Amino acid sequence: MKKLTFYLFCVFFTFFISGFQLNTSDNELFSFLLRKYVDPNGLVDYNGFFKDKNKLNDYLSTLAESVPNNNWTVNQEKSYWINVYNAFTIKLVVDNYPVKSILDINQGKPWDLSFIKLGEKLYTLNQIENEILRKKFNDPRIHFAINCASISCPKLLPEAYNPSKLENQLELMTAAFINNKDRNSVSTSVIKISKLFDWFKEDFSDSGGVVPFISKYIDMDISAQTKVIYQDYNWNINQQ
């Protein structure tokens, strides 16, 4: 009897200290919605999300009840916050649907809107991106995983980010964005690239800068002295 009691205590304690971590099955609902409403070009059927908003809200509730703690691994935390950013950005558009641009929301400052409740705290999208994802993880590939609901943004991955395959997912989306000719045009003499690289250029410093970072993902030799032109950003909604 004592052995059984001790075993049950260990099982409960392990479950308790895990912080109710999200796993692959928890994220499957979000993956289901993304596969259903995001096409191969990364365009989103926001009308579909609007009609299916109960399922989206169910997933957001799961995120709200599963806030990371010190027992989570780096990949568990990173994937969690990426999913938070993407899922709540979709919610923001759905809650204001129909909308032509995310800049039409909150007087042009949608990222400063405090509407993301996780546990007992309220967050803005700016806080998720700049105070958590960028500051804590120092991984520039995050910029190609989060989506700002606009044409010029990196595409939405048609599945949730999961700790077990996060590295592959980040590499896939980074390479896809850099090699997307609608976003970047690269030659040996000049590169015309997304304004995103200009806004967050400091995040690429550990890789030697923007050009060396980009060069890792293209089949072309470019030097640090290559002329760089940053392209205008299209804030129109990324709708199908």
Secondary structure, DSSP 8 states (H G I E B T S, - for coil): -HHHHHHHHHHHHHHHHTTS---HHHHHHHHHHHHHHB-TTS-B-HHHHHHTHHHHHHHHHHHHT----TTS-HHHHHHHHHHHHHHHHHHHHHHT-S-SBGGGSGGG-GGG---EEETTEEE-HHIIIIIIIIHHH--GGGGGT---SBTTS----SS---GGGHHHHHHHHHHHHHT-TTT-EE-SSEEEEETHHHHTGGGGGGGTSHHHHHHTTSSS---TTSEEEEE----BB-B-
